[in-house]
């Protein structure tokens, strides 16, 4: 991921690029307790993301009657987030050890690759879901020719291929770098143009273009729903669709815009378009926290795209109560616990059914 492209590689918070581009600027010190705060945030994201995305994968893989175009994209999105989340504990240890990578060169490349792969794959799948939702709602008859499982699986394969190709430079250039008393895991840029090119590619392919498509799709959906004749415009279903639309766009923007804005500012500093030392220092200090915000999107996705539905809070509360009581209840036979598990699985399937009715139909 771009946020770790120019990650600080010493206890003095000096990055490879910053050391070369701002030789006359006084280096800023890391935010106090950063080596404790960021790993804590990563741990929360990891736990919530594993639970949420794990439930999504479990339900979709055990519900054959729910094989739809939308669920195909949701499943791939959850898998992408899970792959990234598996690397998150390594980065938490990295921060807690003050940017000292102790896992070796291979894991450095692998974990860095998973970050960049998720950056592209998750946003590409969210874009596919937005376009699919637009076609299903605005052009329901015309879209029947194109919205089928075979085509959705082919699109998913193309998305993974595109994300993999976009990740290739990270796998090639990311490596361990020894400096002072630490071993950093960074992308070693052999030329300034490579740094600028990769950063702008992430800005354009990883945010600007997908966000433009997503926003256009949802604006088209809103215009279509508001222009629909009849009394349906005042129903609660319309309100829920509009709220979902707003939540999708807002979550995407809030999670990723700060990171990409700082990445672009870093490019401007490197090109000397912006020469103020304070800008480069601010980017260096704030960037790790915008990375946390971007990472949180992997924990938000399952709740935003799958678990939000009619009567969700009531049903989720019932599921949680049943689950907790089942975990701590010492009495009861095996058959009783098996029956409780079956009821929870049935409730999850009902949740998914509510989502399909709200999203697909």
C-alpha positions as CSV (number, residue, x, y, z in Angstrom):
1,X,0.0,0.0,0.0
2,X,1.2,3.5,-0.8
3,X,1.1,4.5,2.9
4,X,4.0,2.1,3.5
5,X,5.8,3.0,0.3
6,X,7.7,5.7,2.0
7,X,7.3,4.5,5.6
8,X,9.7,5.9,8.1
9,X,12.8,3.7,8.4
10,X,14.5,5.0,11.5
11,X,13.8,6.1,15.0
12,X,14.3,9.7,13.9
13,X,11.3,9.4,11.6
14,X,13.3,9.9,8.4
15,X,12.1,8.2,5.2
16,X,14.2,7.3,2.2
17,X,12.4,9.9,0.0
18,X,12.3,12.6,2.7
19,X,16.0,12.3,3.4
20,X,16.7,13.0,-0.2
21,X,14.1,15.6,-1.0
22,X,14.2,17.7,2.2
23,X,17.9,17.8,3.2
24,X,17.7,21.3,4.6
25,X,14.5,20.8,6.6
26,X,14.6,19.9,10.3
27,X,13.2,16.4,10.7
28,X,10.1,16.0,12.8
29,X,9.9,13.6,15.6
30,X,7.2,10.8,15.6
31,X,4.0,11.4,17.5
32,X,4.3,10.4,21.1
33,X,3.3,6.8,21.8
34,X,2.8,6.1,18.1
35,X,4.4,2.7,18.6
36,X,1.6,1.8,21.0
37,X,-1.4,3.7,19.5
38,X,-1.1,2.4,15.9
39,X,-0.7,-1.3,16.9
40,X,-3.7,-1.0,19.1
41,X,-5.8,0.4,16.2
42,X,-4.5,-2.3,13.9
43,X,-5.5,-4.9,16.5
44,X,-9.1,-3.6,16.7
45,X,-9.3,-3.5,12.9
46,X,-8.0,-7.0,12.7
47,X,-10.5,-8.5,15.2
48,X,-13.5,-6.7,13.7
49,X,-12.5,-7.4,10.2
50,X,-11.8,-11.1,10.7
51,X,-15.2,-11.6,12.5
52,X,-17.2,-9.6,9.9
53,X,-15.6,-10.9,6.8
54,X,-15.4,-14.4,8.2
55,X,-19.1,-14.4,8.8
56,X,-19.7,-13.1,5.2
57,X,-17.6,-15.9,3.7
58,X,-19.1,-18.6,5.9
59,X,-22.7,-17.6,5.1
60,X,-22.2,-17.2,1.4
61,X,-20.3,-20.5,1.1
62,X,-23.0,-22.4,3.0
63,X,-26.0,-20.9,1.3
64,X,-26.3,-22.3,-2.2
65,X,-29.6,-20.7,-2.8
66,X,-28.0,-17.3,-2.5
67,X,-25.7,-17.6,-5.5
68,X,-26.3,-14.2,-7.2
69,X,-24.3,-11.6,-9.0
70,X,-24.2,-9.3,-6.0
71,X,-23.1,-12.1,-3.7
72,X,-20.3,-13.0,-6.1
73,X,-18.8,-9.6,-5.7
74,X,-19.4,-9.5,-2.0
75,X,-17.7,-12.8,-1.5
76,X,-14.6,-11.7,-3.5
77,X,-14.6,-8.4,-1.6
78,X,-14.6,-10.3,1.7
79,X,-11.8,-12.6,0.6
80,X,-9.7,-9.6,-0.5
81,X,-10.2,-8.0,2.9
82,X,-9.4,-11.3,4.7
83,X,-6.1,-11.7,2.8
84,X,-5.1,-8.2,3.8
85,X,-6.1,-8.7,7.4
86,X,-3.9,-11.7,7.7
87,X,-0.9,-9.4,7.1
88,X,-2.1,-6.7,9.6
89,X,-0.5,-8.4,12.8
90,X,2.9,-8.3,11.1
91,X,2.6,-4.5,10.5
92,X,1.3,-4.0,14.1
93,X,4.5,-5.7,15.3
94,X,6.5,-3.6,12.9
95,X,5.2,-0.3,14.4
96,X,5.5,-1.6,17.9
97,X,9.2,-2.3,17.3
98,X,9.7,1.3,16.0
99,X,9.9,0.2,12.3
100,X,12.1,-2.8,12.9
101,X,11.1,-5.6,10.5
102,X,12.0,-8.9,12.1
103,X,10.2,-11.3,9.7
104,X,12.7,-11.5,6.9
105,X,12.8,-10.4,3.2
106,X,10.2,-12.9,1.9
107,X,7.5,-11.9,4.5
108,X,8.3,-8.2,3.7
109,X,7.5,-8.7,0.1
110,X,4.4,-10.9,0.8
111,X,2.9,-8.6,3.4
112,X,3.6,-5.5,1.3
113,X,2.0,-7.3,-1.7
114,X,-1.1,-8.1,0.2
115,X,-1.5,-4.5,1.2
116,X,-1.3,-3.2,-2.3
117,X,-3.4,-6.1,-3.6
118,X,-6.2,-5.2,-1.2
119,X,-5.9,-1.5,-2.1
120,X,-6.8,-2.3,-5.7
121,X,-9.0,-5.4,-5.4
122,X,-11.3,-4.1,-2.7
123,X,-11.9,-0.8,-4.5
124,X,-12.4,-2.5,-7.8
125,X,-15.0,-4.9,-6.4
126,X,-16.8,-2.1,-4.7
127,X,-16.9,-0.4,-8.0
128,X,-18.3,-3.5,-9.7
129,X,-21.0,-3.8,-7.0
130,X,-21.9,-0.1,-7.6
131,X,-22.2,-0.6,-11.3
132,X,-24.2,-3.8,-10.8
133,X,-26.6,-2.1,-8.4
134,X,-27.0,0.7,-10.9
135,X,-27.9,-1.7,-13.8
136,X,-30.3,-3.7,-11.6
137,X,-32.2,-0.7,-10.4
138,X,-32.1,1.8,-13.3
139,X,-32.1,-0.7,-16.2
140,X,-33.7,-3.9,-14.8
141,X,-34.8,-5.3,-18.1
142,X,-31.8,-4.4,-20.1
143,X,-29.4,-5.7,-17.4
144,X,-30.9,-9.2,-17.5
145,X,-28.8,-10.0,-20.5
146,X,-25.6,-9.1,-18.7
147,X,-26.2,-9.9,-15.0
148,X,-25.5,-13.6,-14.7
149,X,-23.2,-15.7,-12.5
150,X,-20.9,-16.7,-15.3
151,X,-20.3,-13.1,-16.3
152,X,-19.9,-12.0,-12.7
153,X,-17.3,-14.7,-12.1
154,X,-15.4,-13.7,-15.3
155,X,-15.4,-10.0,-14.1
156,X,-14.2,-11.1,-10.7
157,X,-11.3,-13.0,-12.4
158,X,-10.4,-9.9,-14.4
159,X,-10.5,-7.8,-11.3
160,X,-8.1,-10.1,-9.5
161,X,-5.8,-10.1,-12.5
162,X,-5.8,-6.3,-12.8
163,X,-5.2,-6.0,-9.0
164,X,-2.4,-8.5,-9.3
165,X,-0.7,-6.7,-12.2
166,X,-1.0,-3.4,-10.2
167,X,0.7,-5.1,-7.3
168,X,3.6,-6.4,-9.3
169,X,5.8,-3.3,-8.8
170,X,5.4,-3.6,-5.0
171,X,6.6,-7.3,-5.1
172,X,9.6,-6.3,-7.3
173,X,10.8,-3.2,-5.4
174,X,9.8,-3.8,-1.8
175,X,12.7,-5.1,0.3
176,X,14.3,-4.9,3.7
177,X,16.6,-2.0,4.2
178,X,19.2,-1.8,7.1
179,X,19.6,1.5,8.7
180,X,21.0,2.3,12.1
181,X,19.7,-0.2,14.6
182,X,16.6,-1.3,12.6
183,X,15.7,-3.2,9.5
184,X,12.9,-1.5,7.6
185,X,10.5,-3.0,5.1
186,X,10.1,-0.4,2.4
187,X,10.0,0.1,-1.4
188,X,13.4,1.0,-2.6
189,X,12.9,3.4,-5.5
190,X,15.7,3.3,-8.0
191,X,14.5,6.5,-9.6
192,X,12.4,9.5,-8.7
193,X,10.1,8.9,-11.6
194,X,9.3,5.5,-10.3
195,X,8.1,6.9,-7.0
196,X,6.0,9.6,-8.7
197,X,4.5,7.1,-11.2
198,X,3.5,4.5,-8.5
199,X,2.1,7.2,-6.3
200,X,0.0,8.7,-9.0
201,X,-1.2,5.3,-10.2
202,X,-2.5,4.6,-6.7
203,X,-4.2,8.0,-6.7
204,X,-5.9,7.5,-10.0
205,X,-6.6,3.8,-10.2
206,X,-7.0,3.3,-6.4
207,X,-9.3,6.3,-5.7
208,X,-10.1,9.0,-8.3
209,X,-11.4,6.8,-11.1
210,X,-13.3,4.3,-8.8
211,X,-14.8,7.1,-6.7
212,X,-16.0,8.9,-9.9
213,X,-17.7,5.8,-11.1
214,X,-19.2,4.9,-7.7
215,X,-20.6,8.4,-7.2
216,X,-22.0,8.5,-10.8
217,X,-23.7,5.2,-10.3
218,X,-25.4,6.2,-7.0
219,X,-26.3,9.6,-8.3
220,X,-28.1,7.9,-11.2
221,X,-29.8,5.6,-8.7
222,X,-31.1,8.5,-6.6
223,X,-32.3,10.4,-9.7
224,X,-34.1,7.2,-10.9
225,X,-35.8,6.6,-7.6
226,X,-36.9,10.2,-7.1
227,X,-38.3,10.3,-10.6
228,X,-40.2,7.1,-10.3
229,X,-44.0,7.6,-10.5
230,X,-46.4,6.6,-7.9
231,X,-46.5,6.7,-4.1
232,X,-43.4,4.6,-3.7
233,X,-41.2,7.7,-3.3
234,X,-42.6,8.2,0.2
235,X,-42.2,4.7,1.4
236,X,-39.7,3.6,4.0
237,X,-38.0,1.3,1.4
238,X,-37.0,4.4,-0.6
239,X,-35.6,6.0,2.5
240,X,-33.6,3.0,3.3
241,X,-32.1,2.7,-0.2
242,X,-31.1,6.4,-0.1
243,X,-29.5,6.0,3.3
244,X,-27.6,3.0,2.1
245,X,-26.4,4.9,-1.0
246,X,-25.2,7.8,1.3
247,X,-23.5,5.4,3.6
248,X,-21.6,3.6,0.8
249,X,-20.3,6.8,-0.8
250,X,-19.5,8.5,2.6
251,X,-17.6,5.4,4.0
252,X,-15.6,5.1,0.8
253,X,-14.7,8.8,0.8
254,X,-13.9,9.1,4.5
255,X,-11.7,6.0,4.6
256,X,-9.6,6.6,1.6
257,X,-9.6,10.4,0.8
258,X,-7.2,11.5,3.6
259,X,-4.6,8.8,2.6
260,X,-4.7,9.6,-1.1
261,X,-4.6,13.3,-0.4
262,X,-1.4,13.0,1.6
263,X,0.0,10.6,-1.0
264,X,-0.6,13.3,-3.7
265,X,0.9,16.0,-1.4
266,X,4.0,13.8,-1.0
267,X,4.3,13.7,-4.8
268,X,4.0,17.5,-5.0
269,X,6.8,17.9,-2.4
270,X,9.0,15.4,-4.2
271,X,8.5,17.4,-7.5
272,X,9.2,20.6,-5.6
273,X,5.9,22.0,-6.6
274,X,5.4,22.5,-2.8
275,X,8.7,23.5,-1.2
276,X,7.5,24.2,2.4
277,X,9.3,22.0,4.9
278,X,6.2,22.0,7.1
279,X,4.2,20.2,4.4
280,X,6.6,17.3,4.1
281,X,6.9,17.0,7.9
282,X,3.1,17.0,8.3
283,X,2.7,14.3,5.6
284,X,5.3,12.2,7.4
285,X,3.6,12.6,10.8
286,X,-0.1,12.2,9.7
287,X,0.4,9.5,7.1
288,X,0.5,6.5,9.5
289,X,-2.9,7.5,10.9
290,X,-4.5,8.0,7.5
291,X,-3.3,4.5,6.7
292,X,-5.2,3.3,9.8
293,X,-8.3,5.0,8.5
294,X,-7.9,3.3,5.1
295,X,-7.3,-0.1,6.7
296,X,-10.6,0.4,8.7
297,X,-12.5,0.1,5.4
298,X,-11.8,-3.7,5.5
299,X,-13.7,-3.9,8.8
300,X,-16.5,-1.6,7.7
301,X,-17.2,-3.4,4.3
302,X,-19.0,-6.5,5.6
303,X,-21.4,-4.5,7.8
304,X,-22.0,-2.0,5.1
305,X,-22.6,-4.4,2.2
306,X,-24.1,-7.5,3.8
307,X,-25.2,-7.1,7.4
308,X,-27.2,-3.9,7.1
309,X,-30.8,-4.7,6.4
310,X,-34.4,-4.4,7.6
311,X,-34.7,-5.1,11.4
312,X,-30.9,-5.7,11.4
313,X,-30.3,-4.3,14.9
314,X,-33.0,-6.4,16.5
315,X,-31.9,-9.6,14.8
316,X,-28.3,-9.0,15.4
317,X,-29.0,-8.4,19.1
318,X,-30.9,-11.7,19.2
319,X,-28.0,-13.5,17.5
320,X,-25.4,-12.1,19.8
321,X,-27.5,-13.0,22.9
322,X,-27.9,-16.5,21.7
323,X,-24.3,-16.8,20.8
324,X,-23.0,-15.5,24.2
325,X,-25.4,-17.7,26.2
326,X,-24.4,-20.7,24.1
327,X,-20.7,-20.1,24.8
328,X,-21.0,-19.7,28.5
329,X,-23.8,-22.1,29.3
330,X,-22.3,-25.1,30.9
331,X,-25.5,-27.2,31.1
332,X,-27.3,-28.7,28.2
333,X,-26.7,-31.7,25.9
334,X,-24.8,-31.7,22.6
335,X,-28.0,-31.9,20.7
336,X,-29.2,-28.7,22.3
337,X,-26.1,-26.8,21.4
338,X,-26.3,-28.2,17.9
339,X,-29.9,-27.0,17.6
340,X,-28.8,-23.5,18.8
341,X,-26.1,-23.4,16.2
342,X,-28.6,-24.4,13.5
343,X,-30.9,-21.6,14.6
344,X,-28.1,-19.1,14.4
345,X,-27.1,-20.2,10.9
346,X,-30.8,-20.0,9.9
347,X,-30.9,-16.4,11.3
348,X,-27.8,-15.5,9.3
349,X,-29.4,-16.9,6.1
350,X,-32.5,-14.8,6.9
351,X,-30.3,-11.7,7.2
352,X,-28.8,-12.4,3.8
353,X,-32.3,-12.9,2.4
354,X,-33.3,-9.5,3.7
355,X,-30.2,-8.0,2.0
356,X,-31.0,-9.7,-1.3
357,X,-34.5,-8.3,-1.2
358,X,-33.2,-4.8,-0.4
359,X,-30.4,-4.8,-2.9
360,X,-31.2,-7.1,-5.8
361,X,-34.9,-6.9,-6.0
